[in-house]
Amino acid sequence: MHDTSQWPRTIDDAVTRVIASMSEEEMSELRSTDERELINFHFGLGWVIRNEFGFYQGNDDLLKACARSRHNAFERLLFMNDPDEASGFIIEEVWKRLNSFTRPL
């Protein structure tokens, strides 16, 4: 059983934790991936996110935060309880943050 008090509750916390757990090689691989190819991380990094962040064990706060990030009410409702969609969104946010560090000012 997971310690639910250790689950991230916000997207920012989840992204920070994912990056902190990655090696330089993993960060480089993700950073250099084209945004359209991020689906390739679904069964690796996505699986880790879904399991370690409690998406199947009741981390409704983070699931809802990811759903609220969607652009319209239909998408928010559709993805409210979808661990796959939530982990994909977190991977996208990790990718964006990693790439924001390498962009020139």
C-alpha positions as CSV (number, residue, x, y, z in Angstrom):
1,M,0.0,0.0,0.0
2,H,1.3,3.4,-0.9
3,D,1.6,6.3,1.5
4,T,-1.0,8.7,0.0
5,S,0.5,11.6,1.9
6,Q,3.5,11.4,-0.4
7,W,1.5,11.8,-3.6
8,P,1.9,15.0,-5.6
9,R,-1.4,17.0,-5.6
10,T,-0.5,19.6,-8.1
11,I,0.8,19.5,-11.7
12,D,3.8,21.6,-10.7
13,D,4.7,19.2,-7.9
14,A,4.3,16.2,-10.2
15,V,6.5,17.8,-12.9
16,T,9.2,18.7,-10.3
17,R,9.2,15.2,-8.9
18,V,9.5,13.6,-12.3
19,I,12.4,15.8,-13.3
20,A,14.1,15.2,-10.0
21,S,13.9,11.4,-10.5
22,M,15.4,11.5,-14.0
23,S,19.0,10.9,-15.0
24,E,20.8,13.4,-17.2
25,E,20.5,10.8,-20.1
26,E,16.7,10.5,-19.6
27,M,16.3,14.2,-19.5
28,S,18.3,14.6,-22.6
29,E,16.3,11.9,-24.4
30,L,13.0,13.5,-23.4
31,R,14.1,17.0,-24.2
32,S,15.3,16.0,-27.7
33,T,12.0,14.2,-28.5
34,D,9.6,16.0,-30.9
35,E,6.4,16.9,-29.1
36,R,4.4,14.8,-31.5
37,E,6.4,11.7,-30.4
38,L,5.9,12.0,-26.6
39,I,3.3,9.2,-26.9
40,N,6.4,6.9,-27.1
41,F,6.9,7.5,-23.3
42,H,3.4,6.1,-22.4
43,F,4.5,2.6,-21.4
44,G,7.7,3.6,-19.6
45,L,7.6,7.0,-18.0
46,G,3.9,7.2,-18.2
47,W,3.5,3.8,-16.4
48,V,5.8,5.1,-13.6
49,I,3.8,8.3,-13.2
50,R,0.4,6.5,-13.2
51,N,1.6,4.0,-10.5
52,E,3.9,6.1,-8.3
53,F,1.5,9.1,-8.2
54,G,-1.5,7.0,-7.2
55,F,-3.7,7.4,-10.3
56,Y,-5.1,3.9,-9.8
57,Q,-5.2,4.2,-6.0
58,G,-7.2,7.4,-5.5
59,N,-5.1,10.4,-6.2
60,D,-8.2,12.4,-7.3
61,D,-6.6,15.8,-6.6
62,L,-3.9,15.3,-9.3
63,L,-6.3,13.6,-11.7
64,K,-8.7,16.6,-11.4
65,A,-5.8,19.1,-11.8
66,C,-4.8,17.5,-15.0
67,A,-8.4,17.4,-16.3
68,R,-8.9,21.1,-15.4
69,S,-6.0,21.9,-17.7
70,R,-8.0,20.9,-20.7
71,H,-9.3,23.6,-23.0
72,N,-13.1,23.0,-22.9
73,A,-15.7,21.6,-20.6
74,F,-16.3,18.5,-22.7
75,E,-12.6,17.6,-22.5
76,R,-12.4,18.3,-18.8
77,L,-15.4,16.0,-18.2
78,L,-14.1,13.3,-20.6
79,F,-10.6,13.2,-19.0
80,M,-11.6,13.7,-15.3
81,N,-10.8,10.2,-14.2
82,D,-8.4,9.1,-17.0
83,P,-5.0,8.1,-15.7
84,D,-3.6,7.6,-19.2
85,E,-4.6,11.1,-20.2
86,A,-3.3,12.6,-16.9
87,S,0.1,10.9,-17.2
88,G,0.4,12.0,-20.8
89,F,-0.3,15.6,-19.8
90,I,2.4,15.4,-17.1
91,I,4.9,14.1,-19.6
92,E,4.1,17.0,-21.9
93,E,4.6,19.4,-19.0
94,V,7.9,17.8,-18.1
95,W,9.0,18.1,-21.7
96,K,8.0,21.8,-21.8
97,R,9.9,22.5,-18.6
98,L,13.0,20.7,-19.7
99,N,12.9,22.6,-23.0
100,S,12.4,25.9,-21.3
101,F,15.8,25.5,-19.7
102,T,17.6,25.2,-23.0
103,R,15.9,28.0,-25.0
104,P,18.0,31.1,-25.5
105,L,16.6,34.3,-24.0
